[in-house]
């Protein structure tokens, strides 16, 4: 997953953006492996009123958040708040919500223990991620870094022939400063960072890449690109025969090799080294077995033609996206990435996950709806200045899920776990 020199410099700047880089390095080096005191959140397979109240009281004590909408103690009645989120409204979809944690994260923006809400109807999912979070905590936490950001929109222009396309492009390339000015007039948050070209016959695809602040940004980049395209069509000496605001090249809501090798949204990488004892006692397997399973499953993914190689990123991301008001369809691109597992010379287990396509936000979209806002607030991830923090928590969540599923599959416990947690009694 290569980066240009500019993107590499930007990544280094982002790693040290909120904390001095020496502080971040110190946090990583000084984590207390095997000595973490876990807050004992009540865990139950069955669902009952007593257990719900215990967990809500526990979360209130640990985070100071009451979660009245999530708990059903407060009813949603402000229908006007739904304008811009839904059409032909008839009511709410009631999806069960669980919580895992604490999940300890050491990052450039996210530092501390987080209780992560997951909305799902799939039995065994919450239990699996909760087990992975426990292993991470006992190992001192997962290091999770948001490396680079960029959201794209890729309009297409068609010309009579390639010579007209060339004349158009010669005029267009020096216009970057004007495009940036149009972006700033159109949006308070969007910043145009790059314009790239792709020529196919008499078709020209322009990819405009933006930073979108703390919003996921799809609508923002559409409006900015539309304004730029109208300026282009009005002022270019050679007019296109026609143009479209999106060529289906940007990777929006689909898994693409292009996004996988660069970035779409936020690129996050997360790693941990699990001591052998934790792998044995918490994950009920061995580092060697998990590493062998990872090697074999990666070969299987390659044979299937998958983009990337991972176990089940979509499980955790879809559940978290539902809980926190993200665009759930973006899981189609966000759930692309690479998991790596290897045994260290000392016999421990090194694990990393890399997600190049995290389309997430902490403002706008569905993030302000009552239960979704509460869930973001539970992690202190609601509002301006919190999107990179949220992305780093997403990376740690995915890592916890990869640990648990690989452990279950390597030890032969996968079927029995689903039988225990995922079937109606």
C-alpha positions in Angstrom: 0.0 0.0 0.0 2.4 2.6 -1.3 2.2 6.4 -0.7 3.6 9.3 -2.7 6.3 11.4 -1.1 3.7 14.1 -0.2 1.5 11.5 1.4 4.4 9.9 3.3 5.3 13.3 4.7 1.7 13.9 5.6 1.5 10.6 7.4 4.5 11.5 9.6 2.9 14.8 10.4 -0.4 13.1 11.4 1.4 10.6 13.6 2.7 13.5 15.7 -0.2 15.8 15.2 -1.9 15.7 18.6 1.1 14.5 20.7 4.8 15.0 20.5 6.2 12.0 18.6 8.5 11.3 21.6 5.5 11.1 23.9 3.8 8.6 21.5 6.9 6.5 21.3 7.1 6.5 25.1 3.5 5.4 25.4 4.2 2.5 23.1 7.4 1.4 24.8 6.1 1.8 28.4 2.9 -0.2 28.1 2.6 -2.7 30.9 2.3 -6.1 29.3 0.5 -8.6 31.5 0.0 -6.1 34.3 -3.2 -4.3 33.2 -6.0 -4.3 35.8 -9.2 -5.0 33.8 -12.4 -3.3 34.9 -14.8 -6.2 35.3 -17.7 -5.3 33.1 -20.5 -7.8 33.7 -20.6 -10.3 30.8 -23.6 -12.6 30.2 -24.7 -14.8 27.4 -28.4 -14.6 28.3 -30.4 -11.3 28.1 -32.2 -10.2 31.2 -33.3 -6.9 32.8 -30.9 -7.4 35.8 -27.9 -7.9 33.5 -28.8 -4.8 31.4 -29.0 -2.6 34.5 -25.7 -3.9 35.8 -23.9 -3.1 32.5 -25.5 0.3 32.3 -24.5 1.1 35.8 -21.0 -0.1 35.2 -20.7 2.0 32.1 -22.0 5.1 33.9 -19.4 4.6 36.6 -16.5 4.0 34.2 -17.4 6.7 31.6 -19.9 9.0 33.2 -22.4 8.3 30.4 -26.0 7.4 31.2 -27.1 6.3 27.6 -30.9 7.1 28.2 -31.9 6.6 24.5 -29.8 3.4 24.1 -31.3 2.0 27.3 -34.9 3.0 26.3 -35.3 5.2 29.3 -35.9 8.2 27.0 -38.0 8.1 23.9 -37.2 9.8 20.6 -39.9 12.2 19.6 -38.3 15.1 17.6 -39.2 14.0 14.1 -37.7 17.1 12.6 -34.3 15.9 13.6 -34.6 13.2 11.0 -34.8 15.6 8.1 -31.8 14.9 5.8 -31.5 11.4 7.1 -34.6 9.6 5.8 -37.4 9.8 3.3 -40.9 8.2 3.5 -40.3 7.7 7.3 -42.4 5.1 9.1 -40.4 4.2 12.2 -37.2 2.8 13.6 -35.4 -0.4 13.0 -34.7 -2.0 16.4 -31.3 -3.7 16.3 -29.9 -5.3 19.5 -26.8 -3.5 20.9 -24.0 -4.9 23.0 -20.8 -3.4 24.3 -17.2 -4.7 24.6 -14.3 -3.6 26.6 -12.4 -2.0 27.9 -10.4 -2.0 24.7 -7.0 -0.3 25.4 -5.7 1.8 22.5 -2.3 3.6 22.2 -2.5 6.0 19.3 -1.7 9.4 17.9 -5.3 10.6 18.8 -6.9 7.7 20.8 -5.2 7.0 24.1 -6.9 5.0 26.9 -9.5 2.4 27.6 -12.7 2.4 25.5 -16.1 0.7 25.8 -17.1 0.0 22.2 -20.8 -0.3 21.3 -21.8 -2.9 18.6 -25.3 -3.2 17.1 -25.9 -6.6 15.6 -28.3 -9.5 15.5 -25.5 -12.1 15.0 -25.0 -14.2 18.1 -21.3 -14.8 19.1 -20.1 -11.6 17.5 -20.0 -9.4 20.7 -18.6 -12.3 22.7 -15.8 -12.8 20.2 -14.8 -9.2 20.0 -15.0 -8.9 23.8 -12.5 -11.8 24.1 -10.1 -10.1 21.7 -10.4 -6.9 23.6 -9.5 -8.7 26.8 -6.4 -10.2 25.2 -5.3 -6.7 23.9 -5.7 -5.2 27.4 -3.7 -7.9 29.1 -0.9 -7.3 26.6 -0.9 -3.6 27.5 -3.0 -2.3 24.6 -3.0 -2.1 20.8 -1.0 0.6 19.0 -3.3 2.2 16.5 -2.2 5.0 14.1 -4.2 7.0 11.6 -1.6 7.5 8.9 -3.2 9.4 6.0 -6.5 10.8 5.0 -8.2 11.4 1.6 -11.7 11.3 0.2 -12.1 11.3 -3.6 -14.6 12.2 -6.3 -13.7 11.2 -9.9 -15.7 13.1 -12.6 -15.5 11.9 -16.2 -15.2 14.2 -19.3 -15.7 13.0 -22.9 -14.2 14.7 -25.9 -14.5 14.4 -29.7 -11.0 12.9 -29.8 -7.8 12.6 -27.8 -6.3 15.8 -29.3 -9.2 17.9 -27.8 -8.7 16.1 -24.6 -5.0 17.1 -24.6 -5.8 20.7 -25.2 -8.3 20.7 -22.4 -5.8 19.1 -20.0 -3.1 21.6 -20.9 -5.4 24.4 -19.8 -6.7 22.5 -16.7 -3.4 21.5 -15.0 -2.3 25.0 -14.0 -5.8 25.7 -12.4 -5.0 24.0 -9.0 -5.0 27.3 -7.0 -8.4 28.2 -8.4 -9.8 24.8 -7.6 -8.6 25.1 -4.0 -10.3 28.5 -3.8 -13.6 27.1 -5.1 -13.4 24.3 -2.6 -12.9 26.8 0.3 -15.9 28.9 -1.0 -18.1 25.8 -1.2 -17.2 24.1 2.2 -16.0 25.3 5.6 -14.2 22.0 6.2 -13.0 20.5 2.9 -9.4 21.0 1.7 -8.5 20.0 -1.8 -5.1 18.3 -1.7 -4.5 16.6 -5.0 -5.8 16.2 -8.6 -4.8 13.2 -10.7 -5.7 12.2 -14.2 -6.5 9.0 -16.0 -6.9 8.9 -19.8 -8.7 6.2 -21.7 -9.2 7.0 -25.4 -11.3 10.2 -25.5 -12.4 9.8 -21.9 -10.6 11.9 -19.2 -11.2 11.0 -15.5 -10.1 13.6 -13.0 -9.7 12.4 -9.4 -10.1 15.2 -6.8 -8.8 14.3 -3.4 -9.8 16.2 -0.3 -9.3 16.3 3.5 -12.9 16.4 4.9 -12.2 17.3 8.6 -14.3 15.2 11.0 -17.0 14.3 8.5 -17.0 11.1 6.5 -17.1 13.5 3.6 -18.9 11.8 0.6 -21.5 14.6 0.3 -18.9 17.3 1.0 -16.6 16.2 -1.8 -19.5 15.8 -4.2 -20.6 19.4 -3.7 -17.1 20.8 -4.0 -16.3 18.7 -7.1 -19.5 19.8 -8.7 -18.6 23.4 -8.2 -15.2 22.9 -9.7 -16.6 21.0 -12.7 -19.0 23.8 -13.5 -16.1 26.3 -13.4 -14.1 24.0 -15.7 -16.9 23.6 -18.2 -17.7 27.4 -18.2 -14.0 28.5 -18.7 -12.2 25.8 -20.6 -11.2 26.7 -24.2 -12.2 23.2 -25.3 -15.7 22.0 -24.2 -16.3 18.3 -23.4 -19.2 16.6 -25.3 -20.6 15.7 -21.9 -19.4 15.1 -18.3 -20.5 13.2 -15.2 -19.8 14.0 -11.6 -18.7 10.5 -10.9 -17.1 8.0 -13.3 -17.3 5.0 -10.8 -13.5 5.3 -10.5 -13.2 6.8 -7.0 -14.1 3.6 -5.1 -17.2 4.9 -3.5 -19.0 2.0 -1.8 -17.0 -0.7 -3.4 -13.9 -2.7 -2.8 -11.2 -1.6 -5.3 -7.5 -2.3 -5.9 -6.9 1.4 -6.4 -8.2 2.4 -2.9 -6.5 -0.6 -1.4 -3.1 0.5 -2.7 -3.6 4.2 -1.7 -6.2 5.6 0.7 -9.9 6.3 0.7 -11.2 7.9 3.9 -8.6 7.2 6.6 -5.8 4.7 6.5 -5.2 3.1 9.8 -2.6 0.5 10.9 -2.8 -1.3 14.3 -0.4 -3.7 15.9 0.1 -5.7 19.0 2.5 -8.3 20.4 0.7 -10.9 22.5 2.8 -12.8 25.1 2.5 -16.6 24.7 0.8 -16.8 28.1 -2.1 -14.6 27.0 -2.5 -16.5 23.8 -2.7 -19.8 25.8 -4.9 -18.6 28.7 -7.3 -16.1 27.0 -7.4 -17.2 23.4 -7.0 -20.9 24.2 -4.5 -21.7 21.5 -0.8 -21.2 20.7 1.1 -18.5 18.7 2.3 -21.2 16.4 -1.2 -22.4 15.6 -2.5 -18.9 15.0 0.4 -18.1 12.7 -0.1 -21.3 10.7 -3.8 -20.6 10.4 -3.0 -17.1 9.2 -0.6 -18.4 6.5 -3.1 -21.0 5.3 -6.1 -18.7 5.3 -4.1 -16.0 3.4 -3.3 -18.5 0.6 -7.0 -19.3 0.5 -7.9 -15.6 0.2 -5.4 -15.1 -2.6 -6.9 -18.1 -4.5 -10.4 -16.7 -4.1 -9.4 -13.4 -5.7 -10.0 -11.3 -2.6 -8.7 -7.8 -2.4 -6.6 -7.9 0.7 -6.4 -10.8 3.2 -8.3 -10.7 6.4 -10.8 -12.7 8.5 -13.9 -10.7 9.1 -13.3 -6.9 9.2 -16.9 -6.4 8.1 -18.4 -8.0 11.2 -17.0 -5.5 13.7 -17.2 -2.5 11.3 -20.8 -3.0 10.3 -21.9 -3.4 14.0 -19.9 -0.3 15.0 -21.1 1.7 12.0 -24.8 0.9 12.8 -24.2 1.9 16.5 -22.5 5.2 15.7 -24.4 6.6 12.7 -21.9 5.9 9.9 -22.9 5.2 6.3 -23.2 1.4 6.7 -22.8 0.8 2.9 -19.2 2.1 3.2 -18.4 -1.2 4.9 -18.1 -2.6 1.4 -14.9 -0.5 1.0 -13.9 -0.1 4.7 -13.7 -3.9 5.2 -10.7 -4.2 2.8 -7.3 -4.7 4.4 -4.5 -6.9 5.5 -4.1 -9.0 8.6 -0.6 -10.4 9.5 0.4 -12.8 12.2 3.8 -14.2 13.0 5.6 -15.8 15.9 8.4 -13.7 17.4 11.9 -15.0 18.2 10.8 -15.1 21.8 7.7 -17.3 21.0 5.1 -14.5 21.3 2.6 -13.5 18.7 2.9 -10.4 16.6 -0.3 -9.3 14.9 -1.1 -6.3 12.7 -4.1 -5.1 10.7 -4.1 -2.3 8.1 -7.3 -0.7 6.8 -6.8 1.8 3.9 -10.4 2.7 3.4 -12.0 3.7 6.6 -14.8 6.1 5.7 -15.9 7.4 9.1 -16.9 10.7 10.7 -17.9 12.1 14.0 -20.0 15.0 12.7 -22.8 15.0 10.0 -24.8 12.2 8.5 -26.3 10.0 11.1 -23.9 10.8 13.9 -26.2 13.3 15.6 -29.2 10.9 15.9 -30.0 10.2 19.6 -28.7 6.6 20.1 -25.8 7.1 17.6 -24.7 10.3 19.4 -24.8 8.5 22.7 -22.7 5.7 21.4 -20.0 8.1 20.0 -20.1 10.0 23.3 -19.5 6.7 25.2 -16.1 6.7 23.5 -15.6 10.4 23.6 -15.8 10.5 19.9 -18.6 12.8 19.1 -18.1 16.2 17.4 -15.2 18.2 15.9 -11.7 17.0 16.4 -12.6 13.4 17.1 -12.6 11.6 13.7 -9.0 10.4 13.7 -9.5 9.2 17.3 -12.5 7.2 16.2 -10.6 5.7 13.2 -7.9 4.5 15.5 -10.5 2.8 17.8 -11.9 1.2 14.6 -8.5 -0.3 13.9 -8.1 -1.6 17.4 -11.6 -3.1 17.2 -10.8 -4.9 14.0 -7.6 -6.2 15.5 -9.5 -7.6 18.5 -11.9 -9.4 16.1 -9.1 -10.9 14.0 -7.4 -12.2 17.2 -10.5 -13.9 18.4 -11.7 -15.5 15.1 -8.2 -16.7 14.2 -7.8 -18.2 17.7 -11.1 -20.0 17.4 -10.4 -21.4 14.0 -6.8 -22.4 14.8 -7.9 -24.3 17.9 -11.0 -25.9 16.4 -13.4 -23.9 18.6 -15.2 -21.9 15.9 -18.2 -24.2 15.5 -18.7 -24.8 19.2 -18.6 -21.0 19.9 -21.3 -20.4 17.4 -23.3 -23.3 18.8 -23.0 -21.8 22.3 -23.6 -18.1 21.5 -25.3 -18.0 18.1 -28.3 -20.4 18.3 -31.8 -19.8 19.7 -32.4 -22.0 22.8 
